[in-house]
Amino acid sequence: MALEKVNESSNSQKMKFGENRDLDKILEKSTKTKRINVDLDEDTQIRFKAACVKRNTTMKDVISDYVHQWLKQNE
């Protein structure tokens, strides 16, 4: 019984799981981000996190939105 080589040219064009190619370039952010720390009392942080989960959003997104709104009003 002889083994035959399967033509892989059609499969070689498809992206395989874990393969990046130019995906990193496409997903790359155009601007740098900076981290800030905010001190909240524990109860406020827990309530804030729970409210974000209920609204299917993140604390980061909510804070970023508020900062952008504040800047529009105060710059």
Residue pairs with C-beta under 8 A, 6 or more apart in sequence:
15 21
15 23
38 63
40 48
48 59
48 62
49 59
52 58
52 59
52 61
52 62
